[in-house]
Amino acid sequence: MSATLTRTTARRGLVWAGPALAGSGLLLLPLALAAPIPLTTFGLAALGLLHVAFELRYVIGRFRGTVDALLGTVLALILSLIALSRVLAALFPTVGQPVEILLGMAILAAGAWVAGWRRAGLASVALLTFAAFLWPAWYFHVLTHLHNLIPLLFLWDWARRRLGSGRAVAAFVGANLVWALAIPVAIVLGTFDRFINTDPGAAAGWVGDGARVLAASAPPGADPAVAARFLVAFALLQSMHYVVWIGFFPLFGREESREFDAAVPALRAWRLPALAVAAGAALYVAFLASYSAGRTIYSVLAAYHVYVEFPLLVLLAAGATRGARRVVT
């Protein structure tokens, strides 16, 4: 397939894919307002592990050839230690959470080092580490919401590598800013307050009165009205997070999927989705038995895809600033 034909196909995809993603955000908004707790909890239980698997498939394929074996081993080791720190945090929060912060900053520092941002990058990481230890509750609050916005950067990278730059890419990113920025900001500013319903509804059997779910996405010390707004914004962004990783990238990231298959042949083709569905079904049973236990298990497993984004986004940014461009052929 010629580069010109591929670029034309990609441009046509951008024409409707951007508005489709923006439209998905608008369609999910009423559900996020009317039932944010059921949307958050049932979505996590049913789709959490599936999206983790698909995201890891995409990013491993995307960075195959960029991350060498030594760095990959170092990242895998740090990620596994972060997962263990979440086990520790479930038992001893005052010990486990500082360990997670330290390891999270370590993996960010590794990305800065490999990207060549050594002096400025490591100084910035040191400053972030100091702030995270000074305000740990804010660290986890920012991490909670920032993670749901990460797909926006991978969408930009996907479009940039296929078309370089131009109006089509700008329009695609702009359309995605509707669900990633415009709607959440409107929610947090109180635009939709009269439509918000924080009744746990069908999820009450799992989460009781929903207070813990409400607090999980709220800023530290927030009043109930502000906490409700952040819950709705989180429910919307989490749902769109799943739309992107489970819907968009499996359909439009086939090159990255092929790279993953070559890197991890034991999980090629249908094998990874099948394994993810089976593991997700087992986790759903755990959620049914105990939401708290299911949430803890998921949190430990999800540490891999949350923190692997740290160094990879640094590499993306470094590549973009050096003018890196790769058109699919």
C-alpha positions as CSV (number, residue, x, y, z in Angstrom):
1,M,0.0,0.0,0.0
2,S,1.4,3.4,-1.0
3,A,2.1,6.1,1.6
4,T,-0.2,8.5,-0.3
5,L,-3.1,6.0,-0.2
6,T,-2.5,5.2,3.5
7,R,-2.5,8.9,4.3
8,T,-5.7,9.4,2.4
9,T,-7.3,6.5,4.2
10,A,-6.2,7.8,7.5
11,R,-7.5,11.3,6.7
12,R,-10.9,9.9,5.8
13,G,-10.9,8.0,9.1
14,L,-10.1,11.2,11.0
15,V,-13.0,13.0,9.3
16,W,-15.6,10.8,11.1
17,A,-13.7,9.3,14.0
18,G,-13.2,12.6,15.8
19,P,-16.8,13.6,15.7
20,A,-17.8,10.0,16.6
21,L,-15.7,10.2,19.8
22,A,-17.0,13.6,20.6
23,G,-20.6,12.3,20.0
24,S,-19.9,9.4,22.3
25,G,-19.0,11.8,25.1
26,L,-22.2,13.8,24.5
27,L,-24.3,10.5,24.6
28,L,-22.7,9.4,27.8
29,L,-23.2,12.7,29.6
30,P,-26.9,12.1,30.5
31,L,-26.0,8.7,32.0
32,A,-23.0,10.1,33.9
33,L,-25.3,12.8,35.4
34,A,-28.2,10.5,36.2
35,A,-26.3,7.5,37.5
36,P,-22.6,8.3,38.0
37,I,-22.1,5.6,40.8
38,P,-23.6,2.7,38.8
39,L,-21.8,3.8,35.7
40,T,-18.5,4.0,37.5
41,T,-18.8,0.8,39.5
42,F,-20.4,-1.5,36.9
43,G,-18.1,-0.1,34.1
44,L,-15.0,-0.8,36.2
45,A,-16.2,-4.4,37.1
46,A,-17.2,-5.3,33.6
47,L,-14.6,-3.5,31.4
48,G,-11.7,-2.7,33.7
49,L,-9.4,-5.6,32.9
50,L,-10.4,-5.7,29.2
51,H,-9.3,-2.1,28.7
52,V,-6.1,-2.7,30.7
53,A,-5.2,-5.6,28.3
54,F,-6.0,-3.6,25.2
55,E,-4.1,-0.6,26.4
56,L,-1.0,-2.6,27.2
57,R,-1.3,-4.3,23.7
58,Y,-1.4,-0.9,22.0
59,V,1.5,0.7,23.9
60,I,3.8,-2.3,23.7
61,G,3.2,-2.4,20.0
62,R,3.5,1.4,19.7
63,F,6.9,1.5,21.4
64,R,8.3,-1.8,20.1
65,G,11.7,-0.9,18.7
66,T,11.8,2.3,20.8
67,V,12.2,0.8,24.2
68,D,15.2,-1.7,24.3
69,A,15.3,-4.9,26.2
70,L,17.2,-3.5,29.2
71,L,14.9,-0.5,29.6
72,G,11.9,-2.8,29.2
73,T,13.2,-5.0,32.0
74,V,13.8,-2.1,34.3
75,L,10.3,-0.7,33.6
76,A,8.7,-4.1,34.2
77,L,10.5,-4.5,37.5
78,I,9.5,-1.0,38.7
79,L,5.9,-1.7,37.6
80,S,5.8,-4.9,39.5
81,L,7.1,-3.2,42.6
82,I,4.4,-0.6,42.2
83,A,1.8,-3.3,42.0
84,L,3.2,-4.9,45.2
85,S,3.1,-1.4,46.9
86,R,-0.6,-1.4,46.2
87,V,-1.0,-4.7,48.0
88,L,1.0,-3.2,50.8
89,A,-1.2,-0.1,50.8
90,A,-4.3,-2.2,51.1
91,L,-2.9,-3.5,54.4
92,F,-0.9,-0.5,55.6
93,P,-1.9,2.7,53.8
94,T,0.5,4.9,55.6
95,V,3.4,2.8,54.3
96,G,2.2,1.6,50.9
97,Q,1.1,4.9,49.5
98,P,4.5,6.7,50.1
99,V,6.2,3.7,48.5
100,E,3.9,4.0,45.4
101,I,4.7,7.7,45.1
102,L,8.5,7.0,45.3
103,L,8.3,4.2,42.7
104,G,6.0,6.3,40.4
105,M,8.5,9.1,40.4
106,A,11.3,6.6,39.8
107,I,9.7,5.3,36.6
108,L,9.1,8.9,35.5
109,A,12.7,9.6,36.1
110,A,13.7,6.6,34.0
111,G,11.6,7.9,31.1
112,A,13.3,11.4,31.4
113,W,16.7,9.8,31.4
114,V,16.1,7.7,28.3
115,A,14.5,10.6,26.5
116,G,17.6,12.6,27.0
117,W,16.0,15.1,29.4
118,R,18.5,14.4,32.1
119,R,19.3,17.6,33.9
120,A,16.0,19.4,33.4
121,G,13.9,16.2,33.5
122,L,15.4,14.9,36.7
123,A,15.2,18.3,38.4
124,S,11.5,18.4,37.5
125,V,10.9,14.9,38.8
126,A,12.7,15.8,42.0
127,L,10.3,18.8,42.4
128,L,7.3,16.7,41.6
129,T,8.4,14.1,44.2
130,F,8.8,16.8,46.8
131,A,5.3,18.1,46.1
132,A,3.8,14.6,46.0
133,F,5.2,13.7,49.5
134,L,4.1,17.1,50.8
135,W,0.5,16.7,49.5
136,P,0.0,12.9,49.0
137,A,-3.8,13.2,48.9
138,W,-3.5,15.6,46.0
139,Y,-1.1,13.3,44.2
140,F,-3.6,10.4,44.1
141,H,-6.4,12.8,43.2
142,V,-4.5,14.2,40.2
143,L,-3.5,10.6,39.2
144,T,-7.1,9.4,39.4
145,H,-8.3,12.0,36.9
146,L,-5.2,12.5,34.8
147,H,-5.1,8.8,33.9
148,N,-8.5,9.1,32.2
149,L,-7.2,11.9,30.0
150,I,-4.1,10.0,28.8
151,P,-5.9,8.5,25.8
152,L,-6.2,12.1,24.3
153,L,-2.4,12.2,24.0
154,F,-2.2,8.8,22.4
155,L,-5.0,9.8,20.0
156,W,-2.9,12.9,19.0
157,D,0.2,10.7,18.6
158,W,-1.8,8.2,16.5
159,A,-3.0,11.0,14.2
160,R,0.4,12.8,14.1
161,R,2.3,9.6,13.0
162,R,-0.1,9.0,10.2
163,L,-0.5,12.5,8.8
164,G,2.3,14.5,10.4
165,S,0.5,17.7,11.0
166,G,-2.2,19.8,9.4
167,R,-5.9,20.7,9.6
168,A,-7.1,17.1,9.7
169,V,-5.0,16.3,12.7
170,A,-6.0,19.6,14.4
171,A,-9.7,19.0,13.7
172,F,-9.4,15.4,15.1
173,V,-7.7,16.6,18.3
174,G,-10.2,19.5,18.6
175,A,-13.1,17.1,18.4
176,N,-11.6,15.0,21.1
177,L,-11.2,18.0,23.3
178,V,-15.0,18.1,23.5
179,W,-15.2,15.0,25.7
180,A,-11.8,15.3,27.3
181,L,-11.9,19.0,28.3
182,A,-15.0,21.0,27.4
183,I,-17.7,18.7,28.9
184,P,-15.7,17.9,32.1
185,V,-14.9,21.5,32.7
186,A,-18.6,22.4,32.3
187,I,-19.5,19.7,34.8
188,V,-16.9,20.8,37.4
189,L,-18.0,24.5,37.0
190,G,-21.6,23.4,38.1
191,T,-23.3,23.8,34.7
192,F,-25.3,20.5,35.2
193,D,-25.8,20.6,39.0
194,R,-29.5,20.3,38.8
195,F,-29.3,17.0,36.8
196,I,-26.8,15.3,39.1
197,N,-28.1,12.2,41.0
198,T,-25.6,10.5,43.4
199,D,-28.0,7.8,44.5
200,P,-26.1,4.5,44.1
201,G,-29.2,2.8,42.7
202,A,-28.4,-0.7,41.3
203,A,-24.9,-0.5,42.8
204,A,-26.2,0.0,46.4
205,G,-25.7,-3.7,47.0
206,W,-22.0,-3.3,46.3
207,V,-21.2,0.1,47.7
208,G,-23.8,0.9,50.3
209,D,-24.7,4.6,50.4
210,G,-22.0,5.3,47.8
211,A,-20.0,7.7,50.1
212,R,-16.7,5.9,49.4
213,V,-17.2,6.0,45.6
214,L,-18.1,9.7,45.9
215,A,-15.0,10.4,48.0
216,A,-12.6,8.5,45.7
217,S,-12.8,11.0,42.9
218,A,-13.3,14.2,45.0
219,P,-10.6,16.7,45.7
220,P,-9.3,16.5,49.3
221,G,-11.6,18.4,51.6
222,A,-14.3,19.1,49.0
223,D,-17.8,19.9,50.0
224,P,-20.6,17.5,48.8
225,A,-21.6,19.6,45.8
226,V,-18.1,19.8,44.5
227,A,-17.5,16.1,45.2
228,A,-20.6,15.2,43.2
229,R,-19.4,17.2,40.2
230,F,-16.0,15.5,40.2
231,L,-17.7,12.1,40.5
232,V,-19.8,12.9,37.3
233,A,-16.7,14.1,35.5
234,F,-14.8,10.9,36.5
235,A,-17.7,8.7,35.4
236,L,-17.8,10.3,32.0
237,L,-14.0,10.3,31.5
238,Q,-13.7,6.7,32.7
239,S,-16.4,5.6,30.2
240,M,-14.7,7.5,27.4
241,H,-11.4,6.0,28.5
242,Y,-13.0,2.6,27.8
243,V,-14.4,3.7,24.5
244,V,-11.0,4.7,23.2
245,W,-9.0,1.7,24.4
246,I,-11.7,-1.0,23.7
247,G,-13.3,0.6,20.7
248,F,-11.1,3.1,18.8
249,F,-7.6,1.6,19.1
250,P,-8.4,-2.0,18.4
251,L,-10.1,-0.8,15.2
252,F,-7.6,1.9,14.1
253,G,-4.5,0.7,15.8
254,R,-4.0,-2.5,13.8
255,E,-0.4,-1.7,13.0
256,E,0.4,-1.5,16.7
257,S,-1.5,-4.7,17.3
258,R,0.6,-6.5,14.7
259,E,3.8,-5.1,16.4
260,F,2.5,-6.5,19.7
261,D,1.8,-9.9,18.1
262,A,5.4,-10.0,16.8
263,A,6.8,-9.0,20.3
264,V,4.5,-11.4,22.3
265,P,3.6,-14.2,19.9
266,A,2.1,-16.3,22.8
267,L,-0.7,-13.6,23.0
268,R,-1.1,-12.8,19.4
269,A,-4.4,-12.4,17.5
270,W,-7.4,-13.6,19.5
271,R,-5.4,-14.9,22.5
272,L,-5.0,-11.7,24.4
273,P,-8.7,-10.6,24.1
274,A,-9.8,-14.1,25.1
275,L,-7.5,-14.1,28.1
276,A,-8.7,-10.6,29.1
277,V,-12.4,-11.6,28.8
278,A,-11.8,-14.7,31.0
279,A,-9.8,-12.8,33.6
280,G,-12.4,-10.0,33.5
281,A,-15.2,-12.5,34.1
282,A,-13.3,-13.9,37.1
283,L,-12.8,-10.4,38.5
284,Y,-16.5,-9.6,38.0
285,V,-17.3,-12.6,40.2
286,A,-14.9,-11.1,42.8
287,F,-16.7,-7.8,42.6
288,L,-20.0,-9.6,43.1
289,A,-18.7,-11.2,46.2
290,S,-17.1,-8.0,47.6
291,Y,-16.8,-4.7,45.8
292,S,-14.0,-3.7,48.1
293,A,-12.0,-6.9,47.4
294,G,-12.7,-6.7,43.7
295,R,-11.6,-3.0,43.6
296,T,-8.3,-3.9,45.5
297,I,-7.5,-6.7,43.1
298,Y,-8.2,-4.5,40.1
299,S,-6.1,-1.7,41.5
300,V,-3.1,-4.0,41.9
301,L,-3.4,-5.3,38.3
302,A,-4.2,-1.8,36.9
303,A,-0.9,-0.4,38.3
304,Y,0.9,-1.7,35.3
305,H,-1.1,0.3,32.7
306,V,-1.4,3.4,34.9
307,Y,2.3,3.8,35.5
308,V,3.7,2.5,32.2
309,E,2.2,5.7,30.8
310,F,4.6,7.9,32.8
311,P,7.8,7.1,30.9
312,L,6.1,6.5,27.6
313,L,4.5,9.9,27.5
314,V,7.9,11.4,28.2
315,L,9.2,9.6,25.2
316,L,6.3,10.8,23.1
317,A,7.0,14.4,24.2
318,A,10.7,14.0,23.5
319,G,10.0,12.6,20.0
320,A,7.6,15.4,19.2
321,T,10.0,18.1,20.3
322,R,12.7,16.6,18.1
323,G,10.3,16.7,15.2
324,A,9.9,12.9,15.0
325,R,7.5,11.8,12.4
326,R,6.5,8.4,11.1
327,V,4.0,7.8,8.4
328,V,2.5,4.3,8.1
329,T,3.3,2.5,4.9
